[in-house]
Amino acid sequence: MNPAWALLRLASPQLPIGGYSYSQGLEMAVENGRVNDADGARRWIGDQLLLNLARFEAPLLLAHCRAAAEQDWPRLTQLCAEHRASRETRELYQESRQMGYSLQQLLNGLPELDDVARGFLAQQAEPHLALGWALAARAWQISADDALAAWLWSWLENQLAVLMKTLPLGQQAAQRLTSELLPLLQQAQQDASHLAPHSFGSAAFGLSLACMAHERQYSRLFRS
């Protein structure tokens, strides 16, 4: 079977986990004027990629995927605890928890997940997104590096969808922005892949503040 099918399936916006429901602070950034055009969107997303995702979110997810592929369950348990502890706002915590729960329900209904991984997942009281993503990659025999690429792509695609609903940004403008951001997406993947575990970490204060403000935003399209 063509391995591209599994990769496209994992990265698809049709994956029923509700990623389209969240803006990760971007809606608030549009509301307060920090992002008001394509140039502002490029700066916001580019900073997110290189200063936050590449330094923490992406290498942490990659570590989940590697541990799941290698059946290193103690390591995966530790990573799950670190991921839960790293959610800086209620909004980010709820997003990861809800999407992780949705992935758990999806995987429980599919035959591809092996019994050992299925048993590990059943033991998790609050499965989160990174764990679900890692076990989905294991079930569909997607390498850890490819699973990371799929996650980065789905993140970027969702951010562009947010912009098309809030700025609004037209579809052609979104495609031009995609072309401009793809080199940064590639750099984020490379940086994350070579980062040692003791160096995981970022301090995305602007993102945290935007997410906290979004929780109280009066009129919004996305969940908090």
N, C-alpha and C positions, 0 to 999 in steps of 0.2 A: 504494500500500500504506500502511496506517495506520502512521505512524512510532512509535506507542506500542509496537508489537510488538517492534521492535528494542531499545527502551529497557528493556522488561520482560525481554527475553532477557538483556541484559547484567547487569541487577540481580538476576536470579533466583538463588536458592540452588542451583538445579539446574545452573548453569553448572559444568562439570566441571573445576574448578581447585583444589578441596580447601580452600576457605576455612573450612569448618566444622571443620577439623582443628586450628585454632589459636585460642588465647584471648587472645593479646597481653597476657599478664601477669595477666589477670583471674582465672584459676583460682588463681594464687598469692595474689592479693589476698583471695580468699574463704578460702583455706587459712589465711592468717595473721590473719584477722579484720578486715582493713581494710574489707571488704565483707561484711556479714552480714545485710543486709535490703534492702528496696527503697530506703530513703532513702540508705543507703551506696552502693548501685548507681547511683543518680541522681547522686550527687556524683562518683563515680569516672568514669562515662561523660561527664558534663557537663564535668569538668575535661579529660578526654581531647579532647573535641570542641573546646573553646575555647582551651586552652593548648597543645595539641600539633597536632592535625589542622589546625585553622584557620590556624595560624601556619607550618606547614612541610609536612606530608604532603599536605594538600589542594591548596595552591597549587603544589607541585612536580608533583603528578599533573596538575593543570590545565595547567601549562606543557607537559608531555609531550603532552597531547591537542591543544593548540593547535599545537605544532610539527609533529605528525603530520598534522593537517588542512591545514596550510599547506605541507607538503612541505619543511619546513626541516630537512633531514637533518643538517647540521652542528650545529645547535642541539639536535636530538634526541640526537645522539651525546654532546654535552656534558652534557645532562640525565641521560642514562643513567649516566655516570661519577659525577655528583654523587649520584645515588640510591644507587648501590652503596656509595659512600664514607660515606653517612649512616647505614647500618645499624649501630646501636650495640652490638648483642649478637649472639651466634651464632644465637640463636633467631629474631630479627627478620630476619637475613640469610638464613637457611635458608627461612623462610616466603616471603619475597619471591622468592627464587630458584626454589623449588619451584612456586609459583603462576605465576610467569612462564614457566617451562618448560611447564607444563600449558597455558597460553594459547597458547604457540608451537605445540604439537602440535595444538591445536584449530584455530587459524587456518590452519595448513598443510594441513589437511584440508577447508577450506571454500573455495568458489569466489568468495566476495565480495571477498577481499583482492586488491588490484591488484598487478601485477607489480613495480612500483617498491617498494612497501611490503614485499612478500614478499621481495624481494632484500635490503632493509635488514635485515629480521628474521633472514634466514639468515646475515648477517655477524656477528650478536651471539653471542659465545661463551657468555655467561650472561645471557640475557634475564630481566628482572625484571618484577614485577607491573605497575608503572606503565607500562612500555613496552608490555607485552601489552595492557593496558587501552586505551591510546591507539590502538593499531593495530586493536583490535577496534571501537572507536568509529568509526575511519576506515572500516573495512570495511563497517560497518552504517549508515554515514551519520548518525551521532549527533553532535550538536554538542558542542563541548568542555564547555560549561556543563552540558548534560544528562548527559554522561558523568561529570562530577564529582558531580552529584546522585545518579546511579545508584551510584557508588562509596561515597558517604557513607551511602546507604540500606543497601547491602549490609553495610557495616561495622557499622552500628547493629543490623541484624537479627542478625548473627552474635554480637554482644556479648550481646544478649538471649537468644539460644539457649544461650550459655555459662551464663548465670545460671539458666536453666530446668533445666540439667543439674547444676549445682553447688550452688546455695543450698539447696534448689531453689526456683525461682520459678514459680508457676502461670501458665497461659496468660492468664487474665484480668488478673492482676497485671502481666504483661509488657505487655499492651495498654494498661493504665493508665499504665505507665511510658513507653511509646511516646508517648502523648499529651502527657506532661509534657516529653519530650525533643525533640519535633519543633521547637519554637521555637528550641532551641539548635542543632539540625541546620541549620535555615534560616540562623541567624546565622553558623554555621561556614562555610556555602557562600558567603554574602555577603562575609564577612571575607576568605576565601581568594581570591575573585574580584577583590578590589580591592587586594591586597597586591603591592607592587612587588618584582621579583626580588631586589633588594639587601636586602630586609627579610625574606626567607625565613629562618626559624630558630626553634627552640624548645629548651628545656632540661628535658625531661621526665625528671628524675632518678628519680622514683618508678616510672615505667613501666620504665625501664632496669633498675632494681634488681629489680623484680618479675619481669621476663623472665629475668634472670640467675639468680634464685632458683628460678624454675620449671624451668630446665634441670636442676636437681639435686633437684627435688621427688620424693620417693620414690613416692608413689601419685598418678597423675594421669590425666585423661581425654584431654587434648589433647597434641598433639605438641610436642616441643622439639628 
